[in-house]
Amino acid sequence: MVMKKIRAKKSIERIRPYVPGKGISEIAKRFGFKESEVIKLASNENPYGTSPEVIQKIRENAQNVHLYPEPSDVSTLLSEYVGVDEECIITTPGMDGLIDYTLRAYISEGDSVLITSPTFSYYEIASLASGGNAVHVFRRGFEVDVGDVMDNMDNLDRCKLIFICSPNNPTGNTTPFKVIREIAESFDGIVFVDEAYVEFSGRDMISSARALPKKALSLENVIVGRTMSKAFGLAGLRIGYGVLPPMIMEDVKKVATPFSVSSIAQVAAKTALENIEYFSRIVERMKNTRELLYKAPFKTYRSEANFVLMNVSPLTSEQVFSKLLERGVIVRDCSSFYGMGDHHIRVSVGREEETKKALDIFNELFR
């Protein structure tokens, strides 16, 4: 019997697969390094890891992984941390889970999704997978331009969702609250604000909205997404969360995957939130180390995230990326980001000693 080729839906054909950063073991094996000799500054992880208390709680609860996760008080702790009502919090399998749930709830075949680019490439992947049309609105000097966004909103049929990453990946800059507010108040769809790197920034949506009179901003169409992968060092456990208005919460919960946040992830998140002081110290240390990256022998951009964007012209990002790999330093070649071009790399903040060693190699190779 000859099997017919099973074809994915047409929207899948337009997807460019996500390009992850290189791993330590891969580079160590390829170039003959010990794994301890490789410096990974590519994936915006917390280089110090999570807290000892979190590790201990994971060990203590590992015996229960044969059971489905039960409800926990993670949402309560998150609501206290963020400063919103618990009913506004939903936990998800990473930030990606919240993105998927939102698209699942609101995007149908032929709907348009605006993406303020260059930015996190998963917005496009998830939008196309849902059957939507991913429309890129290019930032001007990496800044979101209200006029450009509104022009696209008005000229597109069935524009349902806008993605704004702030601080933005890979550029590191935040979008001012007044810009997001103006867009939200002019749009009858959903504005999804991705604040994955908010702990490394000096401003955020929730605090900005709270500082104004209630009538100054309606959050009825704004989703704020966050994650515990970055500042809290839980990237391997995939736990994110969203701050959602009531009507959107009701819709998103209907399409959420059952038991999507593992029991171990819940325990880790709860313990991390009970040890905020530890992570606050780590964040401050990383922000101080971030200053070192501005001394690289390339044009650098001020960042409010745990990474720094660099323009390596006249060299290409691939040339610099490959040369650094040969010396055991992994950075991110940004040419895979839509509209980013071929001359930018993104360098994550590492431990201070790692960052200094990487800078020495930068200067040796490219000064």
N, C-alpha and C positions, 0 to 999 in steps of 0.2 A: 504494500500500500504506500503510495506516494503522498507524503504530508504536504499540505499547502503551507506556504509561509504565513505565519501569523504576524500581522502588521500592527504596530502601535498606532494610537490615534494620531492624526496629522500634526497636532500641536507638539507632540514629542519629537518629531523630526526636526523642529527648529531649535531644539535645546542644545546648547554647547555645554558639555559636562563640566561640573565644578572641578577646578584645579586646586587640590590641596597643597600645602607646603611639604617640602621634603622632610623625611624622618631621620632621626639620629642614627639608628641602626643601619639604615640604607646607605647613608653617606660614609659611615665608619667602615663598612664592608667594601664599599666601592673604591675608597681612597686609602685603605689600609691604616685607619686611625683606630685607637681605642675609643670606645663610646664616650668615655669620660673626657676625651680630648676634643670632641665636637661641641661647638657652641651653636645652639639653636636659637636664632632670633627671627623666627619666621611666622609663628602662628599666634602671636599675641597672648601667650599663656602667662600665668603667674609663675615666675622662675623659682620662687621660694616654696611653691607647693601650698597645700592647705595646712591647717593647724594640727599639732599633735593630738589635740582633743578630738578632732574630726576623725583622724586615723584610728584612734582607740575605739570610738563609737562604731565605726565601720566594722572593726574586728568583732566587737561584742555582738553585733546584730547579723553577722554573716550566716549564722545558723538558721536564720528564718527565711532565706532566699527561696525556699521551696513553696512559700506561701505568697498569695497575691497581696500587694500592699494594702494596708488598712488606712482609713482617714487619719491624718495627723494634724498637729497644730502649726504646720509650716506656714499656712496662709495667715494665721494670727500673728506670728512673728514677723512675716513680711509686711503685713499691714502696719505694724508698729514701726518697722524700719523705714518704710516709705512715707508713712504719715497719711494713710487713707483708710477708709472703712474696709473691713475684712471682706465684705461682699463684693468689693471691686477687684479682688485678687484672684487670679487663676494661675495654677502651676502647670507647666508644660514640659515636654521632653526637649529641653534647650530652647533657645530663641527660635530655632527653626520650627519647632512644634507649634508655637504661637502663630508664626507666619502661615504654616500649612492650615491650621484651623481657621484662620481668618479668611484665607482664600477659599477654603472648602465651603464656608458658610455664605460667602457673598459673591463669588465670581463664577459666572456661567460662560458657556461657549460664546465667544464674540465680545465679551465685556473687555474694556480697556483698563490697564493698570499703568499708572505713571511712576517712573523710577527716576529719581534725581541722581544722575550719573556724573562721573564715575563713582561707584559705590559697591557694596557687597553683592556679589554676583548671584547669590541664591534667590534674591527677589525675582530676578528674571526667570530662573529655572522653575521656581514654584509657580509663578504666574502662568507660564506657558503650559506646565503640566496640568494646571487647572482648566485649561482651555481658553484662558484670557489672552489678550494681545498686550505684550510688554512694550510700552512706549517710553523711550529714554528722553528725558529733558536734561540737557547738559547744564551743569553748573558753570557759572561765570567766575573764573578765578577760584574755582572750587566752592563758591558760595551759591546757595539756592536763590534763584532770582524769581521773585513773586510774579512779575509780569509774564515771564516765560511759562511758568507753571499754569497760570490762569489762562493764557492763550491756548495752551494744549487742552486744558479742561473744557474750554468753550468749543473747541474745534473737533473734539472727538465724540463719537457716538458712544453712549453707555460707558462713560468713564466712572468707575466705581471705587477706585482705591489709589492712594498716593503713598509711596514709601519715602520717608526721609530718615536717614541715619545720622544721629547726632550724639556724640562725636562721630564723624563720618569715617568709615573704613573704605579706602586706605588713606584719606587725606588728613585726618586727625582734627579737623576743625568742627566746631558746633554751629548749628543753625540758630540764630537768635529767636527767642520766644515770640517776639512780635511778628516775625516772618511766618512761623507756624500758625500763630493765631489768625493772621490775615488770610492765609490759605484755608484754614479750617472753617472760618466764618463765611467764606465765599463758595464753599463746596458742599454739595448735597450727598457726597460719598464719604468714605472713611479715610482719615489720615493716620497712617501707621508710623509712629515715631520710634525708631530703634535706638534704645539707649544702652546698648551692651557695654559701653565703656564709660558709663556715667560716673563711676566712682573716681575716675582719674580727671574729671572735669570740674570746673568751678560753677556750672549752672546746669539745671535740668528742668524738664517740663513741669513736674509736680510742684516743686518749690516756687517756680515762677508763677504758676497759676494761683497758688495759695496766697501769694503776696498781693494779688489784686482783688478788688471787690468781686463777689460771686457773679454779678451781672456782666463783668468785663469779658468773661470767656465762658462759652458753653463747651463742655468737654463731651457732649453727646455724640460726636463723630470722631473722637480721637482715641486711639489705642496707644498706650505707652508700653513697649516691650523691653524687658530687661533679662539678665542672665546671671547665674552664679558661676559661670565658666571662667571669668576673667579675674576680677579682684579677689574672689573667694577661692580660687584655685580648684574648682570642681569640674573642669572641662571634660574629664573622662567619665563623669557620671551623668551628664546631659540633663541639667535642670535649669529651666528658665521660668519666667513668670510674666504676667501681663497685668496692667492696671486698666480696667475696662469699665465704661459706663454701663448702667443696668441693662439697657435694651440690647446692646452688643453682647454683653455677657450671656444673656439668655440664649442668643443665637449660637454663639461660639461653643457653649457647653453642650448643645445638642449634637454637635459634630465631633466633639473631642473623643480621642481614642480612650477606651476604658483602661484603667490601671497603667496609664502611660508614663508616670513617674515612679520609678522603682522604689522599693522600701529602703534600700541602701541610700539612694539619692535623697530621699526624704530625711532620713536620719542625719546624713552629712549636712544637708542644708540647715536643719534645725540646730545642730550643734554649732555650725559656723555662725549663725545669727545670734547665738548665745555667747559668742566670743568676738563680738564686733571690734573690740579694742585691739585684738591681735591683728586683724586684717586692716584696720585703720593705720596701724604702724607700718605694715607692709606696703600699703598704697603710698604713704608719704615717702618711704624709702625709694620706691619705684619712680615717683615723681621727681625726686632729687636726682636719681640716676638718669632720668630722661634728659636732663640738662646736658649731660655729657655728650649725648648723640648729636647735639647741635655743633659740636666741634669736628664732625666728620669732614673729609676733604671734598664734599659735594654741597650743592645748594640744599639747605634743609628748610622745612616748613614747621612753624610752631604748632604744637600738638596738645590737645586736651584728652588724649587717649594714652594707652600704654605702648605706643609705637611712634616712630617718626618717619615721615615720608621724605625721600631724598631724590633730587633730580641729578642724574649722573652724566648728563650731556657734557661733551660730545660723544661719550661712550654710550652703548646701548645697555639696557637693563640686563639683557641676556649675557653680555660680555662680563659685566661686573658680577652678576650672580654666579656664573661659571668659575670665574677666577677665585672668588671667595670660597666656593665649594672645595676647590683644590687645596685650600688652606684650612679646611675644617670649620668654616663659618657658614651657617645657613641663614639667608635672608629671603625676603619674598620678592620675586620678579613680578612687577605689577602689570606687565604687558597683557596678562589674562583678564584684567579688569576692563570692561567695556568703556572705550573712549579714553583710556589712560595713556595710550601711546607706548613707545618703546624705550623710554629714557628714565623711568622711575623705579626705585626699589622702596620697599617698606621694611624698616628695621625695628623689631620688637625690643622693648626694654628688658634686659636681662639682669642677672645679679651684677653688682657693681664691678666685681673682678672680671666677670665674663665680658661686660660691656667695654671695659678699659682694654682688655686683650684684643677684642674685636676691632676697636678703634686703632690700636697699634698696627694691626694687619691692614686695615683700610689705608692708613697713612703710608705704610710701607709699599703697598701695591699701587696707589693712585695719587699720591701727593705730587 
